Amino acid sequence: MEIVNAYATVGSYRGAAALCGTTHKTVKRVLERLEAGQVEPRVPPPSTTAGVVDLIVQQVQATDGRISAKRLLPLARAAGYRGSDRNFRRAVATAKRNRKRQRRTYRPWVPVPGEQLVIAWAEAGGRNLFCAVLAWSRSRFVRFGADQPRETTLALLAECFAALHGVPAVVLTDRMACLKAGIVANVVVPHPEYVQFATHYGCRPDFGEGADPESKGVVENLCGYVQRDLLVPALLEPEWPDLATANAAARAWGAEVNRQVHSEICAVPNDRLVRARQVLRPLPARRPPLRAGEHRKVEKRGSMRFGSAR
């Protein structure tokens, strides 16, 4: 119609008729009716997916855009859709582009030197991995454990403090069952033994949100990195015969990665650790025993020594 109007403007009905594939008299009559307001604009027919648009939007929104058109098509067929697969894929793609994203608003986390130590357990190949990251320096600590109870976790955490030559202000972890006594109003209550351990070292226990690994993504990234880089099949031939050999390999691996430039902070973690140690809290003079059932001698005053306290 735009071409016809262009030719009608200059009065060339024969040219417009040649382009439209009809006679110039027919084009003249159409233009006359259009000028008189007798020709209504063409209304496109309804799409074949119009009847299932609500179903598509509902399923896309419920799955946060993860459902595919292939899995959604049988539901649409059952709802009465008789169109082609191609049109249905287009409708699903449009719904995914226009969906309301229920995502959080991310803000950059700026860690403070000597403030946060983030820890987590991971399992790979039947092995238990204890991973810890000093957030500001990105200094990484990895050890293998026979299991994941509270005694092993606190023992490896104490070893991590010794490797850092200091104690951070906050120890952030997920909601480990071994370190929590319960949850009240979505607030984790730490276990009394964990509170006693943290009090002795002078740090504060902190827990992430439930079912939210992104709240401690810095250590989750380390867990994946260890599984890809340390536990590759090439390094497990022959396999480590015992836990001591595995931890020796973990120490060597940690020393290697901590003296390389970190891709995110563009600095060497060991160099930053030297600066972070200036603000880390000092280690206690006496370390608490980390195994149950240790014998203590009762003195004449009816007291016994535990760590640096009576």
Buried (B, 14 or more C-beta within 10 A) or exposed (E): BEEBEEBBEEEBBEBBBBEBEEEBEEBBEBBEEBEEEEEEEEEEEEEBBEBBBEBBBEBBBEBEBEBEBEEBBEBBEEEEBEBEEEEBBBBBEBBBEEBEEEEEEEEEEEBEBBBBBBBBBBEBEEBBBBBBBBBBBBBBBBBBBEEBEBEBBBBBBBBBBEBBEBBBBBBBBBBBEBBBEEEEEEEBEBBEBBBBBBEBBEBEBBBBEEEEBEBBEBBBBBBEBBBEEBBEEEEBEEEBEEBEEBBEBBBEBBEEBBEEEBEEEEEBBBBBBEEBBEBBBEBBEEBBEBEEEEEEEEEEEEEEEBEEEE
